[in-house]
Amino acid sequence: MKEKTDVYISGSSFTEDEVKNKTVIVIDVLRAGSSILTALNNGAKGIIPVSDMAEASEMAQNLDSASYLLCGEKNGIKIDGYHLGNSPFEYEEKTVKAKTLILKTTNGTKAIDRCSGAERVLIGSFLNLSKVAEEVSNDDNEMVIICSGWRQRLSLEDMLCAGAILHRLNGKKIPADAPDGAKVAYSLYEKYASSILSTVRRSNHAARLVSLGFEKDIDYCCEIDRIPIIPELKDGMLKI
């Protein structure tokens, strides 16, 4: 039971002290978390999340050009000159196997970067929902869930996923003294648990992706337990 777990609505809604020495689950359903899971499941050596393009370029200069891929997006679109964008369908085995990926996204990698003082940083998504809940249920650390959000604002899909994790940890009743963020996420999931895909499709972020031609990404990112792995940040790199 993780009765005191708090949920933060965006990657900028918490201080570094609030995650220090804790186990953190970072959620970015659309799409960084889903792409990270897909890439690692398809054999990527590891993923280095970075918060800006300058940092990505600096990382790339220290690696053999045949060993890495520059990946990421700005406002949903692949960054000019990068190998891959942020659609999970780009991270095929033939493309990413044995490669180190340097990933920069608008929201997700910035949230991960701000969790550097945490004891553990895990990536959660609908794709690994049960696996991540199982992993943290056996973790003695205090836990927080960080929803990456969109440009410092709440994202419906991330809060819904956070609520789904809490539901798997706490069963059908959240403690009365749970933090407000957890109560909101939990209540959201209770309301929409039977219609996750259709609910996410109505979100602001999904609408943006549809307008950019990424509609099929939404369906994929809402699949439950498709990829039962746990990406964890170790020495600056996400691995399984």
N, C-alpha and C positions, 0 to 999 in steps of 0.2 A: 504494500500500500504506500502510495506517495501522496499523503494527505495534504502536505503543505506546499506542493508544487505550484509555482506561480507561472503565469503565461504573460509574456510581453508582446504587444501588438505589432511592433515593428523593430527593425534592426537598430533604431536610434532611441528606443523608449526605455532603455536600461543603462545603468552605469557599469563600468568594468568591475567595480566593487560588488555589484549585485550578482555577478556570476563567478566571482573569485572562489576557487577551490570547490566548485560545484560541478555536477554533471549537467551538461547543457545539451538539449536537443534543438538543433536549428532546422526550421522548416521553411522551404521555399517550393511549394507544390508546382507553381507555374513560373519558372521551369528548372531553376538551377539544381534543386535537390533531386529532381527526377532524372536530369541529365547526368549528374554525378553517379547516381545509382546505376544507370544504364551503362555508362562508360566503364566503371569498375567491374560490373558483371560481365562485360564483354572483353575483359582482359587488360584494361589500362593498368600500367605499372603503378600509377598514383596520380593524384590531382593536387596541384598547388593553387589554393584559392588566393586571389589578390584583390585589393580594393580599388586599384586604379590602373590605367594603361601604362603609366610610367613604371610602376612596379613590375608589371608584366614584361615590359621590354628589358628591364634590368635582369630579371630572372632568365629570360631567353638568352641573353648575352653570355651567361655562365654555363650554358648547356650545349652539347653537341647538336648541331642543327638536325641531324637525323633521328634524334632521340626524343624530341618533344613536339607538341602541337600547341599553338596559341589558339585559345578558344574564348568565346564570350560575345556579349551583345551590349549595345547601348540603345536604350529605348525599344528593346525587343528585336533589333536588327543586328545581324552579324557585323562586327567591327571591321572596317575596311582593312584589308591586309592580313586578317586572321585566317587560320586554316578552317575553323569551325565556328558556328554560332552557338545558340543555346537551345536548339531543338534536340530532344533525345533521339530522334530518328537520324541525326547526323553521326551519332556515336556508335557506329557499327563496329563489329569485331575486326573486320578487315582494315578499318581505319585507325582504331585506337589500340589494338593489342600490342602490349609491351612498350607503349609510349607513355611518357610523362606529359600530362596535360597541365598547361598554365591557364587557369580559368578566371575571367573577370566578368561579373554580371552587375546589373544595375542595383540589385538589392541583396541577393543571397550571399555573395562572397564578401560583401561589406559587413553583413551581420556576423559571418563566421570570423572575420578578422577582429571584430570587437570582443570576441570571446577568448582572447589569447590567455587570459589569466585563469580560465576554468581548469578544473582537474581533468575533465574529459569533455570533448566536443564530438557529438554524434550527429549524423544527418538522418532526419526523419521525413517520411513522405507517406502517401497512401500506398505507394509501391512496396514499402517494407513495414507497414503498419504494425502487424502482430509481432514481427521480429524485434523491432525497436522497443515495443512495450515489454516484451519478454526480457530483453537485455537490461533495461533499467529497473525492472522489478526486483532484480537480484543485486542491485547496486546500492551500497550503504550511504553514498554521498547524498547530500541535499540536491534536489533537482529543479531545474527551471527549463521552460520551453520558450524558445525565441521564434516568433513568427517574423519572417523577413519583411512582409508587407510590400508596399509599393511607394517609393519615394516618401518614406517616413509616415505613411498612412496605413491604416488597417486594410488587410486583404481578407475577404471572406473565406477563400479557399484555405489559407494558412490557419486561420482560427478554427475552421471546421476540422482540419486534420489534427490540430492540437487537442480539440475536444474528443476526437476519436481515440487518441492515445490515452487521455485521462480516463475515458470510459473503460478501456481495456485494463487500466491499472486499478481503478476504484470500483468497478462493477456498476450497478444500477443506481447508486446513490453517492453523490459527492458530499464530503463533510461540510457541515454548516459553517465551520470556521475557515474553510478554504479561501485563498486569496480571490479577490474580485475577478481578476483576469482569468483564473481557472474556472470560476463559476460561469462567466460569459461563454468561454469556449465550450464547456461541458453542455450548457443549455442549448447552444447552437447545434451541437452534434445531436443531442436528443431530439431536436425538432426536425432535423434534416437527414437523419441517419439512413432512412429508407430511400432517399433521393439525392445521393451525393453528386452524381454526375450532372443531373439536371440543375441542381442548385449551383454548382460551380460554373456551369455554362451561363448562368445568369449574372455572374460576377463581373465587376468592372474590368478586371485583368483579363478574363476570358474574352470579353468583347474587344479589347485591344488586340489580343492574339488573332481573333477571327479577322479583324480588319487588316492584319498584316499577312494573312494567308496561312496561319498556323492552327487551323481549327482541329486537325487530327491530333495535335499535341495534347489538347485538353482531354480527349477521351483516354489517351494513353496514361496521362499523369494521374487520372482518377481510378485506375485499376488497383484493386485492393490485393496486396500481398503477392504481386507478380514477381518481385525480386527480393527474396528473403535474405538480404545481406545487411551488414551494419558498417557503413563508412565511418571511420573515426579519424580525427585529426591527430597526427603524431609527428612531432618535429616539423610542423608547418606543411605537412602533406597528408591528404586524405587517402586512407588505404582501408582494405578489408582484412 
